[in-house]
Amino acid sequence: MLKVQEIREIIKLIDQSDIEEFVYEHDGSKIELKKRVQAVVQEQVRYVTEQIQSPQPVVRQETAPEAPAVEKAPATPENTSAQAAEKSNLHKIVSPMVGTFYQASSPDSDPYVKVGSEVTSDSIVCIVEAMKLFNEIEAEVEGKIAEILVKDGELVEYGQPLFLVEPK
């Protein structure tokens, strides 16, 4: 039977090719992958259209003058390079496919990981559902979850960062 990493690699190759259907049979096991590029594009367009058609109303309230706001330090090269250095040591866990991101195996279950959770290279951090196939995504690095970049139920793209991990 193929390993999860090998299946992911096959999915990547099919995703990047013009192949619409792939079937692999070996020792009584069968893997069948189908992609419908047009259906995914139409769904994304509809999603964007729904967002545009239902803008949030802007509510303005008049209030009494407040105390002066505390000014942020201007973005100096030192501040920017410190933030970049902090972000550069973080490992990105990216989506291996286009699909829907889920933090837990079911709506009733606890999330696989939260900010601050310790993970190993084989820890499952989320599920990406594509065409009714639920694909468990592994951390592939040891460390601590620093940030979750995607909301539960959100559509994700191939290669889109899902988590930032502080490696050990």
OpenMM code with the backbone's topology and positions (N, CA, C; nanometers):
from openmm import Vec3, app, unit

residues = "MET LEU LYS VAL GLN GLU ILE ARG GLU ILE ILE LYS LEU ILE ASP GLN SER ASP ILE GLU GLU PHE VAL TYR GLU HIS ASP GLY SER LYS ILE GLU LEU LYS LYS ARG VAL GLN ALA VAL VAL GLN GLU GLN VAL ARG TYR VAL THR GLU GLN ILE GLN SER PRO GLN PRO VAL VAL ARG GLN GLU THR ALA PRO GLU ALA PRO ALA VAL GLU LYS ALA PRO ALA THR PRO GLU ASN THR SER ALA GLN ALA ALA GLU LYS SER ASN LEU HIS LYS ILE VAL SER PRO MET VAL GLY THR PHE TYR GLN ALA SER SER PRO ASP SER ASP PRO TYR VAL LYS VAL GLY SER GLU VAL THR SER ASP SER ILE VAL CYS ILE VAL GLU ALA MET LYS LEU PHE ASN GLU ILE GLU ALA GLU VAL GLU GLY LYS ILE ALA GLU ILE LEU VAL LYS ASP GLY GLU LEU VAL GLU TYR GLY GLN PRO LEU PHE LEU VAL GLU PRO LYS".split()
positions = [
    Vec3(0.0847, -0.1192, 0.0000),
    Vec3(0.0000, 0.0000, 0.0000),
    Vec3(0.0885, 0.1244, 0.0000),
    Vec3(0.0432, 0.2258, -0.0658),
    Vec3(0.1191, 0.3505, -0.0727),
    Vec3(0.1163, 0.4229, 0.0613),
    Vec3(0.2237, 0.4936, 0.0901),
    Vec3(0.2300, 0.5764, 0.2104),
    Vec3(0.1588, 0.7083, 0.1830),
    Vec3(0.1215, 0.7779, 0.2900),
    Vec3(0.0493, 0.9051, 0.2771),
    Vec3(0.1314, 1.0047, 0.1965),
    Vec3(0.2619, 1.0091, 0.2189),
    Vec3(0.3471, 1.1045, 0.1474),
    Vec3(0.3490, 1.0730, -0.0019),
    Vec3(0.3483, 0.9441, -0.0381),
    Vec3(0.3467, 0.9059, -0.1789),
    Vec3(0.2136, 0.9455, -0.2439),
    Vec3(0.1040, 0.9287, -0.1698),
    Vec3(-0.0277, 0.9685, -0.2211),
    Vec3(-0.0314, 1.1194, -0.2417),
    Vec3(0.0236, 1.1934, -0.1462),
    Vec3(0.0292, 1.3399, -0.1606),
    Vec3(0.1055, 1.3795, -0.2860),
    Vec3(0.2164, 1.3111, -0.3118),
    Vec3(0.2983, 1.3425, -0.4288),
    Vec3(0.2209, 1.3139, -0.5571),
    Vec3(0.1464, 1.2035, -0.5582),
    Vec3(0.0637, 1.1710, -0.6747),
    Vec3(-0.0423, 1.2789, -0.6945),
    Vec3(-0.1044, 1.3219, -0.5858),
    Vec3(-0.2070, 1.4267, -0.5939),
    Vec3(-0.1469, 1.5545, -0.6510),
    Vec3(-0.0260, 1.5906, -0.6040),
    Vec3(0.0402, 1.7116, -0.6549),
    Vec3(0.0642, 1.6999, -0.8060),
    Vec3(0.1151, 1.5851, -0.8479),
    Vec3(0.1459, 1.5657, -0.9898),
    Vec3(0.0194, 1.5710, -1.0754),
    Vec3(-0.0872, 1.5092, -1.0276),
    Vec3(-0.2131, 1.5125, -1.1022),
    Vec3(-0.2696, 1.6537, -1.1041),
    Vec3(-0.2592, 1.7227, -0.9915),
    Vec3(-0.3084, 1.8598, -0.9817),
    Vec3(-0.2378, 1.9523, -1.0807),
    Vec3(-0.1090, 1.9272, -1.1045),
    Vec3(-0.0300, 2.0116, -1.1941),
    Vec3(-0.0410, 1.9685, -1.3401),
    Vec3(-0.1039, 1.8552, -1.3648),
    Vec3(-0.1131, 1.8049, -1.5021),
    Vec3(-0.2535, 1.8267, -1.5586),
    Vec3(-0.2731, 1.7807, -1.6832),
    Vec3(-0.4037, 1.7884, -1.7481),
    Vec3(-0.4855, 1.6622, -1.7244),
    Vec3(-0.4316, 1.5692, -1.6464),
    Vec3(-0.5027, 1.4443, -1.6173),
    Vec3(-0.6264, 1.4760, -1.5341),
    Vec3(-0.7407, 1.4210, -1.5743),
    Vec3(-0.8646, 1.4450, -1.5012),
    Vec3(-0.9025, 1.3272, -1.4126),
    Vec3(-0.8505, 1.2083, -1.4446),
    Vec3(-0.8846, 1.0899, -1.3661),
    Vec3(-0.7636, 0.9986, -1.3587),
    Vec3(-0.7391, 0.9408, -1.2385),
    Vec3(-0.6253, 0.8528, -1.2162),
    Vec3(-0.6713, 0.7365, -1.1296),
    Vec3(-0.6401, 0.6131, -1.1709),
    Vec3(-0.6752, 0.4940, -1.0938),
    Vec3(-0.5489, 0.4116, -1.0749),
    Vec3(-0.5245, 0.3683, -0.9491),
    Vec3(-0.4083, 0.2855, -0.9165),
    Vec3(-0.4581, 0.1660, -0.8366),
    Vec3(-0.4288, 0.0444, -0.8862),
    Vec3(-0.4674, -0.0777, -0.8161),
    Vec3(-0.3426, -0.1599, -0.7901),
    Vec3(-0.3336, -0.2123, -0.6643),
    Vec3(-0.2186, -0.2947, -0.6276),
    Vec3(-0.2563, -0.3810, -0.5081),
    Vec3(-0.2379, -0.5106, -0.5188),
    Vec3(-0.2656, -0.6053, -0.4099),
    Vec3(-0.4046, -0.5886, -0.3497),
    Vec3(-0.5045, -0.5702, -0.4306),
    Vec3(-0.6413, -0.5587, -0.3810),
    Vec3(-0.6787, -0.4210, -0.3311),
    Vec3(-0.5847, -0.3266, -0.3262),
    Vec3(-0.6133, -0.1886, -0.2866),
    Vec3(-0.6316, -0.1043, -0.4119),
    Vec3(-0.7171, -0.0061, -0.4017),
    Vec3(-0.7448, 0.0780, -0.5180),
    Vec3(-0.7509, 0.2237, -0.4740),
    Vec3(-0.6819, 0.3095, -0.5474),
    Vec3(-0.6878, 0.4542, -0.5260),
    Vec3(-0.7416, 0.5150, -0.6542),
    Vec3(-0.8467, 0.5934, -0.6405),
    Vec3(-0.9083, 0.6563, -0.7561),
    Vec3(-0.9150, 0.8062, -0.7303),
    Vec3(-0.8522, 0.8842, -0.8165),
    Vec3(-0.8495, 1.0295, -0.8033),
    Vec3(-0.9119, 1.0916, -0.9267),
    Vec3(-1.0029, 1.1837, -0.9037),
    Vec3(-1.0665, 1.2563, -1.0135),
    Vec3(-1.0614, 1.4037, -0.9816),
    Vec3(-1.0399, 1.4844, -1.0827),
    Vec3(-1.0451, 1.6290, -1.0586),
    Vec3(-1.1374, 1.6925, -1.1593),
    Vec3(-1.2073, 1.7891, -1.1111),
    Vec3(-1.3001, 1.8643, -1.1954),
    Vec3(-1.2639, 2.0107, -1.1807),
    Vec3(-1.1700, 2.0533, -1.2577),
    Vec3(-1.1160, 2.1886, -1.2493),
    Vec3(-1.2256, 2.2931, -1.2654),
    Vec3(-1.3130, 2.2752, -1.3613),
    Vec3(-1.4165, 2.3746, -1.3886),
    Vec3(-1.5102, 2.3902, -1.2707),
    Vec3(-1.5478, 2.2822, -1.2025),
    Vec3(-1.6401, 2.2890, -1.0894),
    Vec3(-1.5793, 2.3697, -0.9757),
    Vec3(-1.4505, 2.3513, -0.9489),
    Vec3(-1.3844, 2.4241, -0.8415),
    Vec3(-1.3802, 2.5727, -0.8744),
    Vec3(-1.3470, 2.6066, -0.9973),
    Vec3(-1.3398, 2.7467, -1.0380),
    Vec3(-1.4762, 2.8128, -1.0242),
    Vec3(-1.5819, 2.7455, -1.0668),
    Vec3(-1.7155, 2.8029, -1.0564),
    Vec3(-1.7534, 2.8262, -0.9111),
    Vec3(-1.7180, 2.7336, -0.8229),
    Vec3(-1.7511, 2.7492, -0.6813),
    Vec3(-1.6776, 2.8692, -0.6220),
    Vec3(-1.5501, 2.8872, -0.6564),
    Vec3(-1.4736, 2.9999, -0.6047),
    Vec3(-1.5303, 3.1314, -0.6560),
    Vec3(-1.5698, 3.1364, -0.7818),
    Vec3(-1.6274, 3.2583, -0.8380),
    Vec3(-1.7585, 3.2910, -0.7670),
    Vec3(-1.8412, 3.1888, -0.7433),
    Vec3(-1.9679, 3.2110, -0.6743),
    Vec3(-1.9422, 3.2636, -0.5332),
    Vec3(-1.8430, 3.2089, -0.4638),
    Vec3(-1.8094, 3.2512, -0.3283),
    Vec3(-1.7681, 3.3985, -0.3257),
    Vec3(-1.6829, 3.4381, -0.4198),
    Vec3(-1.6402, 3.5777, -0.4274),
    Vec3(-1.7591, 3.6670, -0.4597),
    Vec3(-1.8458, 3.6251, -0.5503),
    Vec3(-1.9637, 3.7031, -0.5862),
    Vec3(-2.0552, 3.7229, -0.4661),
    Vec3(-2.0743, 3.6178, -0.3857),
    Vec3(-2.1586, 3.6298, -0.2668),
    Vec3(-2.1009, 3.7320, -0.1700),
    Vec3(-1.9696, 3.7342, -0.1558),
    Vec3(-1.9071, 3.8305, -0.0656),
    Vec3(-1.9295, 3.9724, -0.1156),
    Vec3(-1.9190, 3.9941, -0.2436),
    Vec3(-1.9341, 4.1278, -0.2997),
    Vec3(-2.0794, 4.1738, -0.2896),
    Vec3(-2.1744, 4.0844, -0.3110),
    Vec3(-2.3143, 4.1223, -0.3118),
    Vec3(-2.3699, 4.1476, -0.1723),
    Vec3(-2.3039, 4.0999, -0.0679),
    Vec3(-2.3569, 4.1212, 0.0663),
    Vec3(-2.2563, 4.1974, 0.1525),
    Vec3(-2.2332, 4.3259, 0.1198),
    Vec3(-2.1374, 4.4023, 0.1982),
    Vec3(-2.1908, 4.4273, 0.3390),
    Vec3(-2.0997, 4.4415, 0.4325),
    Vec3(-2.1370, 4.4697, 0.5704),
    Vec3(-2.1722, 4.6183, 0.5826),
    Vec3(-2.2832, 4.6501, 0.6507),
    Vec3(-2.3186, 4.7912, 0.6671),
    Vec3(-2.2170, 4.8617, 0.7574),
    Vec3(-2.1918, 4.9848, 0.7259),
    Vec3(-2.0999, 5.0640, 0.8061),
    Vec3(-2.1820, 5.1436, 0.9064),
    Vec3(-2.1525, 5.1257, 1.0346),
    Vec3(-2.2251, 5.1956, 1.1395),
    Vec3(-2.1281, 5.2916, 1.2058),
    Vec3(-2.1641, 5.4164, 1.2095),
    Vec3(-2.0782, 5.5161, 1.2729),
    Vec3(-2.1484, 5.5683, 1.3966),
    Vec3(-2.0752, 5.5747, 1.5049),
    Vec3(-2.1309, 5.6265, 1.6281),
    Vec3(-2.0498, 5.7483, 1.6700),
    Vec3(-2.1210, 5.8492, 1.7109),
    Vec3(-2.0547, 5.9684, 1.7628),
    Vec3(-2.0270, 5.9435, 1.9102),
    Vec3(-1.9036, 5.9645, 1.9512),
    Vec3(-1.8685, 5.9442, 2.0918),
    Vec3(-1.7932, 6.0651, 2.1421),
    Vec3(-1.7826, 6.0710, 2.2712),
    Vec3(-1.7079, 6.1805, 2.3335),
    Vec3(-1.5605, 6.1627, 2.3006),
    Vec3(-1.4861, 6.2732, 2.2966),
    Vec3(-1.3431, 6.2621, 2.2664),
    Vec3(-1.2740, 6.1722, 2.3688),
    Vec3(-1.1852, 6.0901, 2.3182),
    Vec3(-1.1138, 5.9981, 2.4053),
    Vec3(-0.9762, 6.0536, 2.4363),
    Vec3(-0.9097, 5.9851, 2.5267),
    Vec3(-0.7722, 6.0214, 2.5583),
    Vec3(-0.6885, 5.9998, 2.4326),
    Vec3(-0.5802, 6.0743, 2.4177),
    Vec3(-0.4987, 6.0585, 2.2977),
    Vec3(-0.4521, 5.9140, 2.2819),
    Vec3(-0.4554, 5.8690, 2.1589),
    Vec3(-0.4147, 5.7316, 2.1299),
    Vec3(-0.2641, 5.7175, 2.1444),
    Vec3(-0.2216, 5.6018, 2.1899),
    Vec3(-0.0795, 5.5747, 2.2020),
    Vec3(-0.0271, 5.5479, 2.0623),
    Vec3(0.0760, 5.6200, 2.0233),
    Vec3(0.1296, 5.6051, 1.8886),
    Vec3(0.2171, 5.4812, 1.8807),
    Vec3(0.2074, 5.4123, 1.7686),
    Vec3(0.2941, 5.2981, 1.7429),
    Vec3(0.4310, 5.3498, 1.7006),
    Vec3(0.5306, 5.2704, 1.7308),
    Vec3(0.6645, 5.3070, 1.6860),
    Vec3(0.6680, 5.3006, 1.5338),
    Vec3(0.7282, 5.3983, 1.4688),
    Vec3(0.7338, 5.3947, 1.3230),
    Vec3(0.8091, 5.2707, 1.2761),
    Vec3(0.7743, 5.2246, 1.1577),
    Vec3(0.8383, 5.1052, 1.1023),
    Vec3(0.9788, 5.1415, 1.0573),
    Vec3(1.0730, 5.1185, 1.1445),
    Vec3(1.2131, 5.1458, 1.1120),
    Vec3(1.2756, 5.0182, 1.0560),
    Vec3(1.3868, 5.0304, 0.9891),
    Vec3(1.4526, 4.9097, 0.9372),
    Vec3(1.4826, 4.8082, 1.0484),
    Vec3(1.5152, 4.8570, 1.1703),
    Vec3(1.5452, 4.7665, 1.2810),
    Vec3(1.4211, 4.6864, 1.3192),
    Vec3(1.3035, 4.7563, 1.3321),
    Vec3(1.1789, 4.6885, 1.3687),
    Vec3(1.1394, 4.5880, 1.2614),
    Vec3(1.1455, 4.6301, 1.1357),
    Vec3(1.1055, 4.5441, 1.0248),
    Vec3(1.1959, 4.4220, 1.0158),
    Vec3(1.3273, 4.4403, 1.0302),
    Vec3(1.4192, 4.3268, 1.0212),
    Vec3(1.4026, 4.2331, 1.1395),
    Vec3(1.3674, 4.2860, 1.2581),
    Vec3(1.3436, 4.2004, 1.3746),
    Vec3(1.2198, 4.1143, 1.3521),
    Vec3(1.1143, 4.1742, 1.2969),
    Vec3(0.9922, 4.0978, 1.2687),
    Vec3(1.0188, 3.9938, 1.1599),
    Vec3(1.0941, 4.0305, 1.0576),
    Vec3(1.1261, 3.9377, 0.9492),
    Vec3(1.2105, 3.8222, 1.0018),
    Vec3(1.3070, 3.8515, 1.0901),
    Vec3(1.3910, 3.7465, 1.1474),
    Vec3(1.3065, 3.6518, 1.2314),
    Vec3(1.2107, 3.7092, 1.3061),
    Vec3(1.1225, 3.6266, 1.3884),
    Vec3(1.0381, 3.5350, 1.3007),
    Vec3(0.9836, 3.5874, 1.1898),
    Vec3(0.9001, 3.5074, 1.0993),
    Vec3(0.9840, 3.4078, 1.0189),
    Vec3(1.1105, 3.4432, 0.9879),
    Vec3(1.1917, 3.3579, 0.9018),
    Vec3(1.2270, 3.2254, 0.9673),
    Vec3(1.2331, 3.2200, 1.1002),
    Vec3(1.2674, 3.0938, 1.1652),
    Vec3(1.1464, 3.0037, 1.1811),
    Vec3(1.0274, 3.0475, 1.1390),
    Vec3(0.9066, 2.9674, 1.1499),
    Vec3(0.8897, 2.8812, 1.0245),
    Vec3(0.8481, 2.7576, 1.0456),
    Vec3(0.8214, 2.6647, 0.9355),
    Vec3(0.6749, 2.6771, 0.8954),
    Vec3(0.6491, 2.6815, 0.7652),
    Vec3(0.5113, 2.6897, 0.7159),
    Vec3(0.4628, 2.5490, 0.6813),
    Vec3(0.3453, 2.5142, 0.7327),
    Vec3(0.2776, 2.3927, 0.6883),
    Vec3(0.1795, 2.4399, 0.5826),
    Vec3(0.1952, 2.3894, 0.4595),
    Vec3(0.1133, 2.4374, 0.3480),
    Vec3(0.0156, 2.3293, 0.3029),
    Vec3(-0.0893, 2.3729, 0.2363),
    Vec3(-0.1897, 2.2800, 0.1843),
    Vec3(-0.1342, 2.2080, 0.0618),
    Vec3(-0.1422, 2.0752, 0.0606),
    Vec3(-0.0925, 2.0002, -0.0547),
    Vec3(-0.1926, 1.9952, -0.1700),
    Vec3(-0.3095, 2.0596, -0.1525),
    Vec3(-0.4134, 2.0524, -0.2556),
    Vec3(-0.5158, 2.1635, -0.2350),
    Vec3(-0.6005, 2.1799, -0.3333),
    Vec3(-0.7143, 2.2706, -0.3232),
    Vec3(-0.8241, 2.1957, -0.2489),
    Vec3(-0.8878, 2.2600, -0.1532),
    Vec3(-0.9953, 2.1935, -0.0800),
    Vec3(-1.0471, 2.2796, 0.0331),
    Vec3(-1.1178, 2.2150, 0.1257),
    Vec3(-1.1750, 2.2832, 0.2415),
    Vec3(-1.0976, 2.2419, 0.3654),
    Vec3(-1.0550, 2.3408, 0.4447),
    Vec3(-0.9743, 2.3204, 0.5645),
    Vec3(-1.0641, 2.2901, 0.6845),
    Vec3(-1.0309, 2.1851, 0.7583),
    Vec3(-1.1022, 2.1518, 0.8816),
    Vec3(-1.0008, 2.1296, 0.9939),
    Vec3(-1.0256, 2.1915, 1.1101),
    Vec3(-0.9348, 2.1782, 1.2237),
    Vec3(-0.9563, 2.0503, 1.3026),
    Vec3(-1.0705, 1.9830, 1.2849),
    Vec3(-1.1016, 1.8638, 1.3622),
    Vec3(-1.1596, 1.7571, 1.2698),
    Vec3(-1.1628, 1.6330, 1.3192),
    Vec3(-1.2147, 1.5219, 1.2392),
    Vec3(-1.3664, 1.5276, 1.2237),
    Vec3(-1.4340, 1.5956, 1.3165),
    Vec3(-1.5797, 1.6145, 1.3065),
    Vec3(-1.6163, 1.7429, 1.3797),
    Vec3(-1.7350, 1.7986, 1.3540),
    Vec3(-1.7738, 1.9233, 1.4207),
    Vec3(-1.7787, 1.9111, 1.5729),
    Vec3(-1.8023, 1.7899, 1.6251),
    Vec3(-1.8110, 1.7691, 1.7701),
    Vec3(-1.6744, 1.7506, 1.8354),
    Vec3(-1.5729, 1.7188, 1.7576),
    Vec3(-1.4402, 1.6873, 1.8110),
    Vec3(-1.3590, 1.8136, 1.8402),
    Vec3(-1.2601, 1.7965, 1.9278),
    Vec3(-1.1655, 1.9046, 1.9545),
    Vec3(-1.0725, 1.9194, 1.8346),
    Vec3(-1.0174, 2.0403, 1.8128),
    Vec3(-0.9225, 2.0584, 1.7023),
    Vec3(-0.7991, 1.9699, 1.7227),
    Vec3(-0.7376, 1.9308, 1.6113),
    Vec3(-0.6156, 1.8522, 1.6204),
    Vec3(-0.5076, 1.9287, 1.6962),
    Vec3(-0.4913, 2.0574, 1.6639),
    Vec3(-0.3900, 2.1403, 1.7301),
    Vec3(-0.4460, 2.2791, 1.7564),
    Vec3(-0.3865, 2.3456, 1.8538),
    Vec3(-0.4174, 2.4848, 1.8853),
    Vec3(-0.2848, 2.5598, 1.8899),
    Vec3(-0.2908, 2.6915, 1.8973),
    Vec3(-0.1681, 2.7694, 1.9121),
    Vec3(-0.1022, 2.7262, 2.0428),
    Vec3(0.0260, 2.6919, 2.0350),
    Vec3(0.0997, 2.6449, 2.1517),
    Vec3(0.1103, 2.4935, 2.1592),
    Vec3(0.0364, 2.4206, 2.0776),
    Vec3(0.0422, 2.2744, 2.0775),
    Vec3(0.1778, 2.2268, 2.0268),
    Vec3(0.2326, 2.1248, 2.0927),
    Vec3(0.3566, 2.0618, 2.0484),
    Vec3(0.3227, 1.9598, 1.9406),
    Vec3(0.3994, 1.9571, 1.8316),
    Vec3(0.3773, 1.8618, 1.7237),
    Vec3(0.5070, 1.7898, 1.6893),
    Vec3(0.4906, 1.6676, 1.6386),
    Vec3(0.6041, 1.5924, 1.5851),
    Vec3(0.5857, 1.5851, 1.4338),
    Vec3(0.6831, 1.5303, 1.3657),
    Vec3(0.6763, 1.5289, 1.2190),
    Vec3(0.5577, 1.4487, 1.1662),
    Vec3(0.5090, 1.3515, 1.2443),
    Vec3(0.3953, 1.2715, 1.1972),
    Vec3(0.2635, 1.3093, 1.2648),
    Vec3(0.2602, 1.4196, 1.3385),
    Vec3(0.1357, 1.4662, 1.4018),
    Vec3(0.0384, 1.5166, 1.2965),
    Vec3(-0.0874, 1.4771, 1.3086),
    Vec3(-0.1911, 1.5277, 1.2191),
    Vec3(-0.2337, 1.6641, 1.2724),
    Vec3(-0.2303, 1.7659, 1.1860),
    Vec3(-0.2638, 1.9020, 1.2293),
    Vec3(-0.4000, 1.9485, 1.1783),
    Vec3(-0.4499, 1.8875, 1.0685),
    Vec3(-0.5790, 1.9275, 1.0130),
    Vec3(-0.6207, 1.8291, 0.9054),
    Vec3(-0.7367, 1.8566, 0.8469),
    Vec3(-0.7864, 1.7792, 0.7334),
    Vec3(-0.8165, 1.8771, 0.6206),
    Vec3(-0.7806, 1.8399, 0.4978),
    Vec3(-0.8223, 1.9159, 0.3802),
    Vec3(-0.9103, 1.8229, 0.2976),
    Vec3(-1.0356, 1.8631, 0.2805),
    Vec3(-1.1333, 1.7830, 0.2070),
    Vec3(-1.1361, 1.8311, 0.0634),
    Vec3(-1.1157, 1.7348, -0.0281),
    Vec3(-1.1203, 1.7652, -0.1709),
    Vec3(-1.2011, 1.6566, -0.2394),
    Vec3(-1.3091, 1.6957, -0.3035),
    Vec3(-1.3953, 1.6029, -0.3771),
    Vec3(-1.4371, 1.4831, -0.2909),
    Vec3(-1.4850, 1.5129, -0.1712),
    Vec3(-1.5356, 1.4122, -0.0768),
    Vec3(-1.4275, 1.3202, -0.0213),
    Vec3(-1.3000, 1.3506, -0.0456),
    Vec3(-1.1892, 1.2770, 0.0144),
    Vec3(-1.1312, 1.3613, 0.1266),
    Vec3(-1.1213, 1.3037, 0.2467),
    Vec3(-1.0695, 1.3754, 0.3617),
    Vec3(-0.9234, 1.3371, 0.3803),
    Vec3(-0.8342, 1.4324, 0.3558),
    Vec3(-0.6903, 1.4095, 0.3579),
    Vec3(-0.6306, 1.4654, 0.4862),
    Vec3(-0.5717, 1.3779, 0.5676),
    Vec3(-0.5076, 1.4214, 0.6915),
    Vec3(-0.3736, 1.4854, 0.6572),
    Vec3(-0.3499, 1.6035, 0.7118),
    Vec3(-0.2260, 1.6767, 0.6852),
    Vec3(-0.1357, 1.6635, 0.8076),
    Vec3(-0.0119, 1.6206, 0.7839),
    Vec3(0.0843, 1.6034, 0.8923),
    Vec3(0.1739, 1.7255, 0.9035),
    Vec3(0.2286, 1.7460, 1.0237),
    Vec3(0.3127, 1.8632, 1.0503),
    Vec3(0.4429, 1.8590, 0.9703),
    Vec3(0.5037, 1.7424, 0.9536),
    Vec3(0.6292, 1.7233, 0.8818),
    Vec3(0.7470, 1.7960, 0.9462),
    Vec3(0.7280, 1.8475, 1.0689),
    Vec3(0.8351, 1.9141, 1.1420),
    Vec3(0.8031, 1.9027, 1.2909),
    Vec3(0.9076, 1.8985, 1.3739),
    Vec3(0.8856, 1.8973, 1.5186),
    Vec3(0.8913, 2.0402, 1.5692),
    Vec3(0.8004, 2.0743, 1.6599),
    Vec3(0.8006, 2.2081, 1.7146),
    Vec3(0.6696, 2.2420, 1.7823),
    Vec3(0.6420, 2.3724, 1.7879),
    Vec3(0.5223, 2.4227, 1.8549),
    Vec3(0.4447, 2.5100, 1.7573),
    Vec3(0.3123, 2.4928, 1.7523),
    Vec3(0.2266, 2.5719, 1.6635),
    Vec3(0.2317, 2.7178, 1.7101),
    Vec3(0.2796, 2.8068, 1.6232),
    Vec3(0.2904, 2.9484, 1.6559),
    Vec3(0.1673, 3.0261, 1.6114),
    Vec3(0.1087, 2.9847, 1.4973),
    Vec3(-0.0051, 3.0583, 1.4437),
    Vec3(-0.0857, 2.9686, 1.3505),
    Vec3(-0.2192, 2.9827, 1.3573),
    Vec3(-0.3083, 2.9150, 1.2643),
    Vec3(-0.3557, 3.0210, 1.1659),
    Vec3(-0.3268, 3.0025, 1.0383),
    Vec3(-0.3483, 3.1059, 0.9376),
    Vec3(-0.4816, 3.0953, 0.8644),
    Vec3(-0.5572, 2.9868, 0.8884),
    Vec3(-0.6805, 2.9610, 0.8144),
    Vec3(-0.7929, 2.9334, 0.9132),
    Vec3(-0.9132, 2.9758, 0.8788),
    Vec3(-1.0304, 2.9495, 0.9626),
    Vec3(-1.0939, 2.8166, 0.9243),
    Vec3(-1.1580, 2.7532, 1.0214),
    Vec3(-1.2245, 2.6255, 0.9987),
    Vec3(-1.3328, 2.6402, 0.8917),
    Vec3(-1.3335, 2.5502, 0.7937),
    Vec3(-1.4328, 2.5528, 0.6871),
    Vec3(-1.3958, 2.6421, 0.5696),
    Vec3(-1.2801, 2.7043, 0.5750),
    Vec3(-1.2370, 2.7964, 0.4689),
    Vec3(-1.1774, 2.7195, 0.3509),
    Vec3(-1.2009, 2.7695, 0.2289),
    Vec3(-1.1390, 2.7110, 0.1102),
    Vec3(-0.9913, 2.7463, 0.1083),
    Vec3(-0.9072, 2.6483, 0.0758),
    Vec3(-0.7633, 2.6718, 0.0678),
    Vec3(-0.7126, 2.6326, -0.0704),
    Vec3(-0.6048, 2.6945, -0.1106),
    Vec3(-0.5421, 2.6704, -0.2408),
    Vec3(-0.4215, 2.5794, -0.2240),
    Vec3(-0.3769, 2.5207, -0.3320),
    Vec3(-0.2543, 2.4417, -0.3327),
    Vec3(-0.1374, 2.5312, -0.2917),
    Vec3(-0.0588, 2.4885, -0.1941),
    Vec3(0.0586, 2.5637, -0.1500),
    Vec3(0.0288, 2.6766, -0.0529),
    Vec3(-0.0975, 2.6971, -0.0169),
    Vec3(-0.1334, 2.8053, 0.0757),
    Vec3(-0.0880, 2.7688, 0.2172),
    Vec3(-0.0180, 2.8602, 0.2864),
    Vec3(0.0233, 2.8323, 0.4243),
    Vec3(-0.0988, 2.8172, 0.5165),
    Vec3(-0.0959, 2.7105, 0.5988),
    Vec3(-0.2045, 2.6829, 0.6917),
    Vec3(-0.1632, 2.7124, 0.8358),
    Vec3(-0.0384, 2.6780, 0.8708),
    Vec3(0.0115, 2.6947, 1.0060),
    Vec3(0.1547, 2.7481, 1.0003),
    Vec3(0.1945, 2.8175, 1.1076),
    Vec3(0.3344, 2.8518, 1.1285),
    Vec3(0.3794, 2.7750, 1.2517),
    Vec3(0.4950, 2.7081, 1.2411),
    Vec3(0.5463, 2.6253, 1.3493),
    Vec3(0.6852, 2.6738, 1.3896),
    Vec3(0.7074, 2.6864, 1.5225),
    Vec3(0.8401, 2.7164, 1.5733),
    Vec3(0.9145, 2.5837, 1.5829),
    Vec3(1.0120, 2.5609, 1.4957),
    Vec3(1.0835, 2.4314, 1.5006),
    Vec3(1.1650, 2.4178, 1.6290),
    Vec3(1.1884, 2.2931, 1.6682),
    Vec3(1.2716, 2.2663, 1.7871),
    Vec3(1.4174, 2.2784, 1.7522),
] * unit.nanometer
topology = app.Topology()
chain = topology.addChain("A")
for resn in residues:
    res = topology.addResidue(resn, chain)
    for name in ("N", "CA", "C"):
        topology.addAtom(name, app.Element.getBySymbol(name[0]), res)
